[in-house]
Amino acid sequence: MIPAGLSFFFRHAGQLLTLSGPPVPRRGPDLGELGILRDGAVLTRGPIIVGVGRTRDLDAEARRMKARAIDCRGRVVMPGFVDSHTHLVFAGSRVDDFEERLRGRTYEEIAASGGGITLSARLLGEASTRELCARACHFLEQLAAHGTTTVEVKTGYGLSAANEMKTLRAIERIRKQSPLEIVPTLLAAHAVPAQYRKRPRAYIDLLARRLMPEVAKNRLAEFIDCFCERVAFSVADCRRALEAGLRHGLIPRLHAEQLSRTGGARLAIDLDAASADHLDHVNRSDIRALARSGVVATLVPGANFHLGLGTYPPARGLIEAGAAVALATDFNPGTSPTLNMQFVLALACSALRMTPAEAISAATINAAYSLRRADRLGSLEPGKQADLAVMEVDDYRKIPYYFAWNHCVMTVKRGWIIYAQDRLGVSGIVS
């Protein structure tokens, strides 16, 4: 617990990216509005932001509160990244798959020969819960070091009710151990187990009958996801899985249109899903439908990059149509082994043709909407949670410009400094 009276005064930010605005996802031109304050400051008490403004305007209140001062020295201060799509809990790696792809084999061919998700499922089954937690906690430390403060974590490498529960218990344990906010998603319908290859509906029914009631009873997940793709589950199968989840209070998300156009985006809209993710193969009609909906279009260009694909999701078309676009790492061992959201911003700019401002909004406030947490995350405003990152740049555009660097020098979660480089210290009480 954070002592109720503990306060910090983050002052002299060269650019304070507040992302303040009306309580709706950012769409169209609004996606590029960052609410920048020069020589900005953030004043916190416990886990909550109590003041945002120019440094000189908050000085007196900071002194009255006896806040501890942190001189940001002209750096960029922004909301902590909200990574709304990851597969954080896994064992081993898929480096063999990586090399096989470099030799010319496709994602589908590798999966058919026992690689891909099937390999990850075997490795997870062999690992202990303790091993899974230790590995995940290491990843969470790296996420924090790169400026991420909230992480969605999916299951999906179990391929059985027992191993999905094992994964959920691991997620529950790391939620208690990590200072980051972890949002659990049940992705039991990630791939069809071998014994159900010709009867995927029977597997969905098993999950609905045996797994989902227990997950709901023990509050082990908040969302439910499904991989809607020809190598996984059909639209009908995914509808069955997500509707079963809804009956147990789980909010739908959906892997949609990643490898081919299946109709997954339309299913997400029909079910009022929190997000539809990937979206590489949406057409113009899908884009218009997404723009009219409340479904957040979450793009994960790290997967396209790692798979060596020549195409990326149509970010510009989605933005110009008015869809609510978010960005995430899709951190996983097979298709996107990166947890650096700053690199995802660079890909969004160079490959998706998003502006740096659009990319930052997509990785913060819109991602928070996709996790149904925008009332307290994703922007720096009084009353919201004190989640922020300090970047070693004087212009926010340099975060994606200097790509594949880690610019983060401090990360704050719920008012706690959870990561800091030595050269950015905390001074005494403001006087």
DRENZAFI-584565 format. One record per residue (C-alpha): x, y, z; residue in one letter; residue number from 1. Coordinates in pm, 1 decimal, m for minus. Example, Ala and Ser with C-alpha at 12.3 -4.5 7.8 and 13.67 -1.06 7.14 Angstrom:
BEGIN
1230.0 / m450.0 / 780.0 / A / 1
1367.0 / m106.0 / 714.0 / S / 2
END
This chain:
BEGIN
0.0 / 0.0 / 0.0 / M / 1
111.5 / 357.1 / m72.5 / I / 2
100.3 / 583.8 / 235.4 / P / 3
m195.9 / 818.4 / 189.5 / A / 4
18.6 / 1127.7 / 242.8 / G / 5
311.3 / 1035.3 / 15.8 / L / 6
330.6 / 1293.4 / m262.2 / S / 7
557.1 / 1351.2 / m560.7 / F / 8
606.0 / 1660.2 / m772.6 / F / 9
729.4 / 1576.1 / m1121.7 / F / 10
837.9 / 1919.1 / m1241.9 / R / 11
1008.1 / 2090.2 / m1535.1 / H / 12
895.5 / 1848.6 / m1804.3 / A / 13
1002.4 / 1996.9 / m2137.1 / G / 14
691.1 / 1842.4 / m2290.7 / Q / 15
420.7 / 1704.5 / m2064.5 / L / 16
191.8 / 1486.6 / m2277.3 / L / 17
m132.5 / 1500.1 / m2081.6 / T / 18
m362.6 / 1340.5 / m2344.4 / L / 19
m643.0 / 1520.5 / m2163.4 / S / 20
m977.3 / 1540.3 / m2333.6 / G / 21
m1338.3 / 1425.0 / m2331.5 / P / 22
m1407.1 / 1074.3 / m2195.5 / P / 23
m1425.5 / 901.0 / m2534.0 / V / 24
m1174.0 / 709.4 / m2747.8 / P / 25
m964.6 / 928.2 / m2975.4 / R / 26
m1076.3 / 905.4 / m3337.5 / R / 27
m974.5 / 1075.7 / m3661.4 / G / 28
m788.1 / 1407.3 / m3609.6 / P / 29
m834.4 / 1381.4 / m3230.8 / D / 30
m594.3 / 1085.4 / m3227.0 / L / 31
m309.2 / 1328.8 / m3290.5 / G / 32
m394.6 / 1564.5 / m3003.3 / E / 33
m159.6 / 1506.7 / m2708.7 / L / 34
m252.1 / 1801.5 / m2485.1 / G / 35
110.9 / 1913.4 / m2454.1 / I / 36
218.8 / 2148.2 / m2174.5 / L / 37
561.8 / 2315.5 / m2183.6 / R / 38
751.6 / 2318.9 / m1855.0 / D / 39
476.6 / 2095.4 / m1728.0 / G / 40
434.5 / 1927.5 / m1392.1 / A / 41
235.3 / 1647.5 / m1229.9 / V / 42
152.6 / 1648.4 / m859.4 / L / 43
51.7 / 1320.9 / m697.4 / T / 44
m82.4 / 1207.7 / m360.8 / R / 45
m64.5 / 835.5 / m297.8 / G / 46
m176.8 / 654.8 / m613.9 / P / 47
m371.9 / 950.6 / m758.0 / I / 48
m286.8 / 1257.3 / m964.7 / I / 49
m404.8 / 1571.0 / m783.9 / V / 50
m260.9 / 1839.3 / m1010.8 / G / 51
m146.8 / 1883.6 / m1370.7 / V / 52
m23.0 / 2213.5 / m1508.9 / G / 53
276.9 / 2434.8 / m1556.8 / R / 54
550.0 / 2397.7 / m1298.2 / T / 55
518.9 / 2754.7 / m1168.8 / R / 56
144.9 / 2715.0 / m1120.4 / D / 57
178.7 / 2402.2 / m904.7 / L / 58
483.6 / 2504.8 / m698.7 / D / 59
288.9 / 2652.9 / m409.2 / A / 60
59.4 / 2352.4 / m375.9 / E / 61
357.3 / 2116.5 / m392.5 / A / 62
522.6 / 2306.1 / m107.8 / R / 63
203.9 / 2298.4 / 96.6 / R / 64
180.0 / 1920.8 / 45.7 / M / 65
551.2 / 1876.7 / 125.3 / K / 66
581.5 / 1673.4 / m193.2 / A / 67
907.5 / 1509.3 / m291.4 / R / 68
1041.7 / 1683.6 / m599.4 / A / 69
1162.7 / 1509.3 / m912.7 / I / 70
1327.4 / 1742.2 / m1161.3 / D / 71
1252.7 / 1605.3 / m1508.5 / C / 72
1508.2 / 1847.6 / m1655.9 / R / 73
1330.5 / 1922.7 / m1979.3 / G / 74
1251.2 / 1562.2 / m2064.5 / R / 75
927.2 / 1427.1 / m2208.6 / V / 76
680.1 / 1304.4 / m1945.2 / V / 77
387.0 / 1097.8 / m2068.9 / M / 78
128.2 / 846.6 / m1948.9 / P / 79
264.9 / 497.3 / m1895.3 / G / 80
210.1 / 266.9 / m2191.3 / F / 81
m96.4 / 43.4 / m2177.6 / V / 82
m2.8 / m280.6 / m2355.3 / D / 83
m343.4 / m425.3 / m2435.5 / S / 84
m242.1 / m747.4 / m2615.4 / H / 85
25.2 / m985.9 / m2485.3 / T / 86
81.1 / m1358.8 / m2436.6 / H / 87
319.2 / m1305.7 / m2146.5 / L / 88
305.8 / m1646.2 / m1975.7 / V / 89
492.2 / m1910.2 / m2174.6 / F / 90
782.3 / m2152.8 / m2146.9 / A / 91
1086.1 / m2191.7 / m2369.7 / G / 92
1104.7 / m2010.3 / m2702.2 / S / 93
1018.8 / m2067.6 / m3065.8 / R / 94
1359.5 / m1980.2 / m3206.0 / V / 95
1351.3 / m2297.2 / m3419.3 / D / 96
1029.8 / m2172.2 / m3580.1 / D / 97
1203.1 / m1840.1 / m3642.2 / F / 98
1487.0 / m2010.0 / m3828.5 / E / 99
1245.0 / m2231.0 / m4022.7 / E / 100
1060.1 / m1924.1 / m4147.0 / R / 101
1389.3 / m1774.9 / m4261.1 / L / 102
1438.1 / m2091.1 / m4465.0 / R / 103
1106.2 / m2032.9 / m4638.6 / G / 104
845.0 / m2227.9 / m4442.6 / R / 105
514.4 / m2055.4 / m4369.8 / T / 106
339.3 / m2003.1 / m4035.9 / Y / 107
78.8 / m2263.1 / m4137.6 / E / 108
342.0 / m2520.0 / m4246.0 / E / 109
532.7 / m2484.3 / m3920.1 / I / 110
212.3 / m2527.7 / m3719.1 / A / 111
115.1 / m2837.6 / m3919.2 / A / 112
450.7 / m3002.1 / m3842.9 / S / 113
421.9 / m2962.9 / m3464.4 / G / 114
570.3 / m2616.6 / m3421.2 / G / 115
387.5 / m2297.0 / m3343.6 / G / 116
127.7 / m2293.9 / m3067.5 / I / 117
143.1 / m2673.6 / m3036.3 / T / 118
510.4 / m2651.8 / m2938.4 / L / 119
440.6 / m2374.5 / m2688.8 / S / 120
162.5 / m2586.5 / m2537.2 / A / 121
395.7 / m2883.1 / m2490.0 / R / 122
662.9 / m2664.4 / m2326.9 / L / 123
408.1 / m2499.4 / m2097.6 / L / 124
274.7 / m2838.1 / m1992.1 / G / 125
626.1 / m2946.8 / m1893.6 / E / 126
701.5 / m2629.2 / m1694.3 / A / 127
609.5 / m2578.8 / m1330.4 / S / 128
390.9 / m2289.6 / m1220.5 / T / 129
688.3 / m2153.2 / m1030.7 / R / 130
899.8 / m2154.9 / m1346.1 / E / 131
626.1 / m1982.7 / m1546.1 / L / 132
591.2 / m1712.8 / m1280.6 / C / 133
964.5 / m1649.3 / m1254.1 / A / 134
992.8 / m1607.4 / m1628.9 / R / 135
687.2 / m1382.5 / m1647.7 / A / 136
812.1 / m1163.4 / m1363.1 / C / 137
1139.1 / m1109.8 / m1550.9 / H / 138
940.4 / m996.4 / m1854.1 / F / 139
733.3 / m763.7 / m1637.1 / L / 140
1049.0 / m600.1 / m1504.6 / E / 141
1155.6 / m534.0 / m1863.2 / Q / 142
814.0 / m395.3 / m1952.4 / L / 143
836.8 / m152.6 / m1662.2 / A / 144
1189.5 / m52.0 / m1766.0 / A / 145
1054.6 / 42.8 / m2108.8 / H / 146
771.4 / 260.0 / m1974.1 / G / 147
478.4 / 17.3 / m1965.5 / T / 148
254.0 / 34.7 / m1659.2 / T / 149
m46.2 / m180.2 / m1755.3 / T / 150
m36.3 / m516.9 / m1933.6 / V / 151
m312.0 / m740.9 / m2065.8 / E / 152
m204.7 / m1106.8 / m2034.2 / V / 153
m371.3 / m1387.5 / m2229.2 / K / 154
m369.4 / m1758.4 / m2167.6 / T / 155
m372.9 / m1979.3 / m2476.6 / G / 156
m75.9 / m2213.4 / m2457.6 / Y / 157
m258.9 / m2468.3 / m2245.2 / G / 158
m470.0 / m2644.7 / m2511.4 / L / 159
m649.8 / m2822.4 / m2226.6 / S / 160
m872.2 / m2710.8 / m1941.3 / A / 161
m611.4 / m2820.6 / m1685.6 / A / 162
m321.7 / m2630.3 / m1843.4 / N / 163
m534.8 / m2323.6 / m1904.2 / E / 164
m612.4 / m2323.5 / m1531.4 / M / 165
m241.4 / m2366.4 / m1463.5 / K / 166
m173.5 / m2055.9 / m1671.5 / T / 167
m448.8 / m1857.7 / m1502.1 / L / 168
m311.1 / m1949.6 / m1159.8 / R / 169
31.6 / m1829.7 / m1273.8 / A / 170
m122.0 / m1501.8 / m1390.2 / I / 171
m302.5 / m1467.7 / m1057.1 / E / 172
27.4 / m1516.1 / m873.1 / R / 173
221.4 / m1260.9 / m1077.9 / I / 174
m62.4 / m1009.5 / m1037.1 / R / 175
10.4 / m1020.9 / m665.4 / K / 176
388.0 / m1001.3 / m711.7 / Q / 177
430.8 / m732.9 / m977.4 / S / 178
378.8 / m358.6 / m929.8 / P / 179
237.6 / m342.4 / m1282.2 / L / 180
m135.5 / m368.9 / m1341.6 / E / 181
m208.9 / m704.4 / m1505.6 / I / 182
m536.7 / m765.3 / m1687.9 / V / 183
m612.2 / m1138.4 / m1740.6 / P / 184
m777.9 / m1272.0 / m2056.4 / T / 185
m892.8 / m1628.9 / m2116.8 / L / 186
m772.9 / m1737.3 / m2463.7 / L / 187
m837.8 / m2108.6 / m2429.7 / A / 188
m962.7 / m2109.8 / m2791.5 / A / 189
m620.2 / m2022.1 / m2931.6 / H / 190
m561.9 / m2338.8 / m3133.5 / A / 191
m752.0 / m2663.4 / m3180.2 / V / 192
m591.0 / m2947.6 / m2978.8 / P / 193
m490.6 / m3249.8 / m3187.8 / A / 194
m759.2 / m3474.8 / m3038.3 / Q / 195
m1027.5 / m3221.9 / m3139.1 / Y / 196
m888.0 / m3140.3 / m3482.6 / R / 197
m1199.0 / m3266.6 / m3664.5 / K / 198
m1446.3 / m3148.5 / m3401.7 / R / 199
m1347.8 / m2802.5 / m3274.8 / P / 200
m1702.7 / m2735.6 / m3155.2 / R / 201
m1667.2 / m3018.7 / m2904.9 / A / 202
m1357.4 / m2846.4 / m2765.5 / Y / 203
m1546.3 / m2516.5 / m2735.7 / I / 204
m1827.0 / m2697.1 / m2555.9 / D / 205
m1576.5 / m2855.1 / m2317.9 / L / 206
m1434.9 / m2512.2 / m2235.7 / L / 207
m1783.7 / m2371.0 / m2181.7 / A / 208
m1886.3 / m2661.0 / m1960.3 / R / 209
m1572.3 / m2720.7 / m1752.3 / R / 210
m1341.5 / m2419.9 / m1770.6 / L / 211
m1544.6 / m2101.5 / m1797.6 / M / 212
m1761.9 / m2159.7 / m1487.6 / P / 213
m1452.9 / m2215.1 / m1273.0 / E / 214
m1275.2 / m1913.3 / m1421.1 / V / 215
m1576.0 / m1694.7 / m1352.6 / A / 216
m1633.9 / m1831.9 / m1003.6 / K / 217
m1274.7 / m1759.3 / m901.8 / N / 218
m1251.6 / m1432.2 / m1097.1 / R / 219
m941.2 / m1550.0 / m1277.4 / L / 220
m1010.9 / m1359.3 / m1598.9 / A / 221
m1185.9 / m1041.1 / m1700.1 / E / 222
m1194.4 / m1092.2 / m2077.0 / F / 223
m1235.1 / m1383.0 / m2316.2 / I / 224
m1060.1 / m1407.2 / m2654.1 / D / 225
m1063.8 / m1641.9 / m2953.1 / C / 226
m834.8 / m1687.5 / m3255.1 / F / 227
m1064.2 / m1653.8 / m3556.0 / C / 228
m862.8 / m1794.7 / m3845.5 / E / 229
m857.1 / m2083.7 / m4090.3 / R / 230
m574.5 / m2250.2 / m3893.8 / V / 231
m771.2 / m2213.0 / m3569.6 / A / 232
m1144.5 / m2148.4 / m3515.9 / F / 233
m1423.5 / m2046.7 / m3752.3 / S / 234
m1650.7 / m1748.4 / m3699.2 / V / 235
m1923.6 / m1986.7 / m3577.1 / A / 236
m1684.8 / m2152.4 / m3330.6 / D / 237
m1563.3 / m1815.6 / m3200.9 / C / 238
m1918.1 / m1688.5 / m3162.4 / R / 239
m1999.5 / m1998.8 / m2958.3 / R / 240
m1692.3 / m1946.7 / m2736.3 / A / 241
m1740.5 / m1574.0 / m2684.3 / L / 242
m2113.7 / m1601.9 / m2617.2 / E / 243
m2042.9 / m1872.0 / m2361.4 / A / 244
m1790.8 / m1637.8 / m2201.2 / G / 245
m2044.7 / m1355.6 / m2197.7 / L / 246
m2286.9 / m1575.1 / m2005.4 / R / 247
m2018.5 / m1606.6 / m1738.9 / H / 248
m1946.5 / m1231.9 / m1728.6 / G / 249
m1634.5 / m1235.3 / m1948.6 / L / 250
m1597.8 / m944.5 / m2193.8 / I / 251
m1514.6 / m1046.3 / m2553.4 / P / 252
m1197.0 / m957.2 / m2742.0 / R / 253
m1102.8 / m1120.8 / m3070.5 / L / 254
m800.4 / m1211.3 / m3283.2 / H / 255
m948.5 / m1112.0 / m3619.8 / A / 256
m842.3 / m1101.3 / m3985.3 / E / 257
m473.5 / m1170.4 / m3913.4 / Q / 258
m383.1 / m1422.0 / m4185.0 / L / 259
m695.5 / m1397.0 / m4398.9 / S / 260
m1034.8 / m1229.5 / m4401.8 / R / 261
m1269.6 / m1453.3 / m4205.1 / T / 262
m1544.2 / m1221.0 / m4083.7 / G / 263
m1394.3 / m1193.0 / m3736.9 / G / 264
m1413.2 / m813.8 / m3732.1 / A / 265
m1787.9 / m827.1 / m3798.8 / R / 266
m1826.8 / m1083.2 / m3520.6 / L / 267
m1645.7 / m850.9 / m3280.7 / A / 268
m1887.4 / m573.1 / m3374.7 / I / 269
m2191.3 / m800.8 / m3336.4 / D / 270
m2084.0 / m896.8 / m2985.0 / L / 271
m1979.6 / m542.4 / m2884.5 / D / 272
m1630.5 / m673.2 / m2812.9 / A / 273
m1380.5 / m454.3 / m2632.2 / A / 274
m1135.8 / m494.0 / m2920.7 / S / 275
m1065.5 / m663.1 / m3250.2 / A / 276
m691.8 / m725.3 / m3285.8 / D / 277
m452.7 / m762.3 / m3582.5 / H / 278
m698.0 / m668.2 / m3864.8 / L / 279
m442.4 / m711.3 / m4143.5 / D / 280
m705.9 / m829.1 / m4393.5 / H / 281
m1006.2 / m606.4 / m4324.3 / V / 282
m1171.6 / m458.2 / m4632.1 / N / 283
m1326.7 / m113.6 / m4677.2 / R / 284
m1666.8 / m230.7 / m4561.4 / S / 285
m1514.2 / m378.0 / m4243.5 / D / 286
m1329.4 / m51.6 / m4180.0 / I / 287
m1649.2 / 153.4 / m4211.5 / R / 288
m1828.2 / m85.5 / m3976.4 / A / 289
m1549.3 / m65.9 / m3718.6 / L / 290
m1556.6 / 314.1 / m3739.4 / A / 291
m1928.0 / 314.2 / m3655.5 / R / 292
m1878.7 / 75.7 / m3362.9 / S / 293
m1740.1 / 94.3 / m3011.8 / G / 294
m1486.2 / m181.4 / m3086.1 / V / 295
m1125.4 / m67.0 / m3050.0 / V / 296
m912.1 / m168.1 / m3350.0 / A / 297
m589.0 / m290.1 / m3189.6 / T / 298
m295.3 / m314.2 / m3429.9 / L / 299
13.0 / m522.8 / m3350.5 / V / 300
277.0 / m446.0 / m3616.5 / P / 301
547.1 / m630.4 / m3421.6 / G / 302
396.1 / m956.8 / m3546.4 / A / 303
411.6 / m844.8 / m3909.0 / N / 304
770.9 / m733.2 / m3860.0 / F / 305
886.4 / m1056.0 / m3697.5 / H / 306
706.2 / m1276.7 / m3949.1 / L / 307
870.8 / m1084.3 / m4231.3 / G / 308
539.1 / m998.6 / m4392.5 / L / 309
533.7 / m746.4 / m4672.4 / G / 310
202.0 / m604.0 / m4559.7 / T / 311
73.2 / m433.0 / m4246.9 / Y / 312
m276.2 / m351.7 / m4117.7 / P / 313
m440.6 / m48.4 / m4283.8 / P / 314
m391.6 / 201.0 / m4003.4 / A / 315
m443.0 / 508.3 / m4218.9 / R / 316
m770.0 / 378.4 / m4358.0 / G / 317
m895.3 / 295.8 / m4008.9 / L / 318
m794.4 / 635.5 / m3867.2 / I / 319
m937.9 / 834.6 / m4157.2 / E / 320
m1265.5 / 640.8 / m4137.8 / A / 321
m1294.6 / 728.5 / m3767.6 / G / 322
m1215.3 / 395.0 / m3602.0 / A / 323
m1070.0 / 395.5 / m3251.2 / A / 324
m717.0 / 263.9 / m3315.3 / V / 325
m489.4 / 121.9 / m3046.1 / A / 326
m139.5 / m28.2 / m3054.4 / L / 327
4.8 / m321.3 / m2858.6 / A / 328
317.2 / m538.5 / m2863.2 / T / 329
148.3 / m879.9 / m2901.1 / D / 330
445.1 / m1004.2 / m2695.9 / F / 331
464.3 / m1380.1 / m2752.3 / N / 332
731.3 / m1639.9 / m2832.6 / P / 333
620.6 / m1717.0 / m3186.2 / G / 334
528.1 / m1406.7 / m3379.0 / T / 335
624.2 / m1098.6 / m3177.4 / S / 336
895.9 / m1152.3 / m2916.1 / P / 337
925.2 / m784.7 / m2822.9 / T / 338
803.9 / m610.8 / m2510.9 / L / 339
930.6 / m265.8 / m2611.0 / N / 340
630.5 / m45.8 / m2684.0 / M / 341
867.3 / 226.7 / m2799.8 / Q / 342
971.7 / m0.4 / m3087.4 / F / 343
603.8 / m57.5 / m3168.2 / V / 344
565.8 / 321.0 / m3196.2 / L / 345
853.7 / 324.6 / m3444.8 / A / 346
689.0 / 49.7 / m3652.0 / L / 347
357.4 / 233.1 / m3638.0 / A / 348
525.0 / 539.9 / m3785.0 / C / 349
749.5 / 376.5 / m4043.7 / S / 350
527.7 / 87.0 / m4155.4 / A / 351
172.0 / 197.0 / m4072.6 / L / 352
231.3 / 565.5 / m4161.1 / R / 353
93.0 / 687.6 / m3832.5 / M / 354
226.7 / 1013.2 / m3693.7 / T / 355
422.2 / 1000.0 / m3365.7 / P / 356
132.7 / 1172.4 / m3187.7 / A / 357
m122.1 / 923.5 / m3323.9 / E / 358
98.6 / 633.9 / m3218.9 / A / 359
134.1 / 763.7 / m2862.7 / I / 360
m241.2 / 814.5 / m2826.8 / S / 361
m299.5 / 463.9 / m2963.4 / A / 362
m54.9 / 314.0 / m2710.5 / A / 363
m199.2 / 497.1 / m2410.0 / T / 364
m553.9 / 637.8 / m2396.5 / I / 365
m708.0 / 423.5 / m2672.3 / N / 366
m539.9 / 111.3 / m2538.0 / A / 367
m688.0 / 197.5 / m2198.6 / A / 368
m1031.9 / 211.7 / m2361.6 / Y / 369
m975.4 / m133.9 / m2508.8 / S / 370
m920.9 / m263.0 / m2154.3 / L / 371
m1222.9 / m69.6 / m2020.3 / R / 372
m993.4 / 132.1 / m1792.2 / R / 373
m983.6 / 475.0 / m1955.3 / A / 374
m1166.1 / 626.1 / m1657.5 / D / 375
m841.5 / 596.8 / m1461.3 / R / 376
m561.1 / 513.3 / m1708.1 / L / 377
m414.5 / 641.9 / m2033.3 / G / 378
m388.8 / 1016.5 / m1964.4 / S / 379
m242.5 / 1251.1 / m1704.4 / L / 380
m539.6 / 1428.2 / m1546.2 / E / 381
m644.1 / 1506.1 / m1188.6 / P / 382
m831.3 / 1214.3 / m1035.0 / G / 383
m667.1 / 955.3 / m1255.3 / K / 384
m410.7 / 700.2 / m1146.9 / Q / 385
m52.2 / 827.3 / m1120.1 / A / 386
93.7 / 612.4 / m1400.3 / D / 387
362.6 / 787.5 / m1602.9 / L / 388
693.1 / 749.0 / m1783.0 / A / 389
983.4 / 991.5 / m1814.9 / V / 390
1168.0 / 971.5 / m2146.2 / M / 391
1526.6 / 1082.9 / m2212.9 / E / 392
1426.5 / 1303.2 / m2506.6 / V / 393
1324.4 / 1667.6 / m2536.0 / D / 394
1069.1 / 1607.6 / m2812.1 / D / 395
814.1 / 1323.3 / m2809.2 / Y / 396
871.3 / 1262.2 / m3180.9 / R / 397
1221.1 / 1139.9 / m3100.1 / K / 398
1081.1 / 834.1 / m2920.8 / I / 399
996.1 / 658.8 / m3251.6 / P / 400
1257.9 / 853.4 / m3449.0 / Y / 401
1546.8 / 696.7 / m3254.3 / Y / 402
1402.3 / 350.3 / m3304.8 / F / 403
1491.1 / 36.7 / m3107.5 / A / 404
1634.0 / 244.1 / m2821.4 / W / 405
1503.8 / 244.3 / m2467.8 / N / 406
1445.7 / 611.1 / m2387.8 / H / 407
1271.3 / 546.4 / m2055.4 / C / 408
1455.7 / 671.1 / m1745.9 / V / 409
1171.6 / 646.3 / m1494.7 / M / 410
841.9 / 459.7 / m1468.3 / T / 411
575.5 / 535.9 / m1207.2 / V / 412
280.2 / 310.0 / m1127.8 / K / 413
3.6 / 407.8 / m885.1 / R / 414
230.3 / 682.4 / m750.6 / G / 415
524.8 / 447.8 / m685.7 / W / 416
853.9 / 479.5 / m871.8 / I / 417
891.9 / 123.2 / m999.2 / I / 418
1188.4 / 184.5 / m1230.5 / Y / 419
1451.3 / 458.3 / m1237.0 / A / 420
1795.7 / 500.6 / m1382.0 / Q / 421
2048.0 / 624.3 / m1128.4 / D / 422
2098.8 / 960.3 / m1294.8 / R / 423
1735.5 / 1059.1 / m1241.2 / L / 424
1712.6 / 1077.0 / m865.1 / G / 425
1447.3 / 1191.4 / m619.3 / V / 426
1528.3 / 1507.2 / m428.4 / S / 427
1395.1 / 1606.9 / m90.7 / G / 428
1071.9 / 1778.9 / 1.5 / I / 429
988.3 / 2082.5 / m213.9 / V / 430
1091.2 / 2400.5 / m38.7 / S / 431
END
